[in-house]
């Protein structure tokens, strides 16, 4: 496995996996630690892929936490910096092979997740299967996310983040439909204000007509008064 071919974000997840193992007192960094780091990501790339593939990221996280709780722990003077297990190293090597086959220059998060779903070492494949994920469905979700793009730089995942901002995911229900009023609704809501202004303009004319009606005068004088106070447009 050539670590120089890992994307910047993937390197960060490996560091996060080691931190999780150190925090929990585990002497080794396993594929389960790596999957935990991916699912804990606040930007949600791995969780989003699982959702696109028809799975449940919360179920995957719960299963991962349960698996990590069963790992051996070391505390006190015997605790050392956790080391990567051969199983995790081979999983990353498998991810590199898939990336190379897809024409990628760098190994990205989605290929690592795909390798975790395929590996027969550790329990990550079973965890993702319980969450409704298969390697095939995950591969389809990756292709849908990438839209034909390849990972040509260490920051390749940022392209997917930008793509999500400007491309509507048709699998998600419209959440803002009610917050944007239609033009017809806008015209309807504005109509009472126009009516109110019209009423205010006609009020002096109506009052004047009533006042002139109370004054004893000829029919011609009433018409003249009304025309003077309410001129035609």
N, C-alpha and C positions, 0 to 999 in steps of 0.2 A: 504493500500500500504506500503510495507516494502522497505524503501529507501536504506537499506543495500544490497538489491538484485539488485539494479541498477548498470549497468556497469559504469566504470570510465568515459567513453566518454558520456554516457547518462546523468550522473550527471553534466558534463560540459555544456551540451546543456540546461539543466534546468536553470543553472546559467546564461547562455547567454540569455535565454528567459526573465528572470527577468531583466537583464540589458537592453534589448530592451524596455520592458515596462517602466522602470524607465526613460530611455532616451526620450521616446515619451510622458511622462507625464500620462501614463495609471495607474490607481489605482490597477488594477488586472492583473495577468499573466494568459492569456487564452490559449486554444489550438492553436489559430492562432499565438500567440507569440512563442509557442514551435515549430510549423511548420516553422515559419520564421527562427528560430535559426538553424534548421536542414538544410534548403535550403541554408543558408548563409555559411555553412561549406566549408572551402577552400579545404578540402580533398575529398569532394564530395561523401560521402557514400550514403546519402539519394538521392541526384540527380542522382547518378549512378544506384540506385535501380529503380528509376522512369523511367530512360531510358531503363533499362533491361525489365521493365514491359510494354514497348511500349508507355510510356507517355512523356510529355514535361515538364522538370523541370523549364524552363524559364516561361512557362505559369503559372505553379503552384506558382512561386515566385511573378509574377505580380498580380495574383489574391489574394495572401496573403497580399501583400502590400496594395492593394485596400481595403481589409477587415479591416486591422489595422488602416487605415486612418479614418475609420468611428467610431472607439471606442472613448468613452468619455475621456477627458483629465482633469487633475488637475494640477494647477501650484501655485506657491507662498507658503504661510504658510500652505496651506491645503495638499500639496504633502507629501506623506509618502512612505515608502518602499512597493512596490507592493506585493500583496498576491496572492497565487495560488487560482484560482477559483475551486469550486467543480467539474465543468465539466472537467477540466484538471486532477484533482485528480482521477476521475473515469476513464478517458482515460488511465492513467498510470496503474490503477488497472486492466483494461482490457488487457493491454499489458502484465502484470505479469501473468495473467491467461493463455494467449496464449503461453507465454514462458514456463510455467510449463507443459502445455499440450504437447509441443514439446520436452520435456525432458531437458530444459535448467535450469541451476542453477542460471543464472543471466538474467536480462531483458536488452536487447541490443537495439541499435538504430533501427534496421529493424523491431522489434516487436512493438516499439513505433510508427513508421511510419505506420505500418499496422493497429494499433489501431486508429490512426488519420483518416485513410481511412474508418473505420467502425463505428465510433462513430456518434450518432444522435444528440449530443450536440455541439453547435457551428457550424461553417461553414467549417471545414477542410475537411469533407467527400465530400462536394459539390465542394470545390476547387480542390481536387485531381481528382474528377470525370470529371470536366471541362478540366483538364490537360490530360485526357485519361487514368486514373488509376482506376482500380476496386480492391477490396480486393482479388479477385481470381487471377488476373494477378500479383498483388504484391506478393502474397504468392508463386506463381510459380517462380518469380524472386529471392525471398529469398532462396528457395530450390536450385535453380541453383547456387547461390552465395556460399552457405554453403557447397555444395557437401557432405551432410550427417553429417557434423560436428555439435556439440552442443556447447552452450555457457557455458563452465565449469569454467570460470574465469572472473574477473572484466575487464580484457583486451582482451576479446574475439574478438572484432572487429579487432584487430591487425592481427589476423590470416587471415581474409579476405583480408586485405591490402597486406599481404605477398603472398597470393594466386594469387592476381591480377598481381603481378610482374612476376610470372612464368607460368601463364596459359593464353593462348591467347583467347580473347573473339571473338568467331566466328561471333558475330553479328556486329563487327566493321570492316570496310573496311581496307585492308592492306595499311598502310601509309608509309612504308619504302621499298616497293618493288623496287622502282627505284633507291634508294640510294646504293644498294648493287649490284655491277656488277656481272654478271654470269661468270663462268670459261671460257666459249667460248668467251665472250666479252673481258675478260682479255687476252686470248691468241691472239685474233685478234689485240688488241691494242698494244701488245708487238711485233707483227710481223714486223712492220716497222723498229723498232730498230735493229732487227737482220739483216734485209736487208741492213740497213745503214752501219752496221759493215762489212757486206760482200762486199759492194761496196768499202769501204775504203781499204779493203785488196787487192782487185783486181786492184785498181787504179794504184799502182806502176808497176804492171806487164803489164798493158795496155800501160802505158807511155814508159816503156822500150822496149816493142815490136815495138811501133811506132818509137822510136828513132833508134832502130837497123835496122828498115826497111829503114830509110833514109840514113844509112851508106852503102856505096858500099862494099859488102862482098859476100862471097859465101853462097849458101843455107845451107851448113853444119854449117858454123860459126853462122848464124842467129839462127838455131835450138839449137845449143849449148848454145848461149847466153840466149835464152829464157828459156832453162831448168835450167840454173844456177840461174837466177833471180826469177823464179817461180817454186820452187821444188814441186814435188807431195807430197800430204799428205800421 
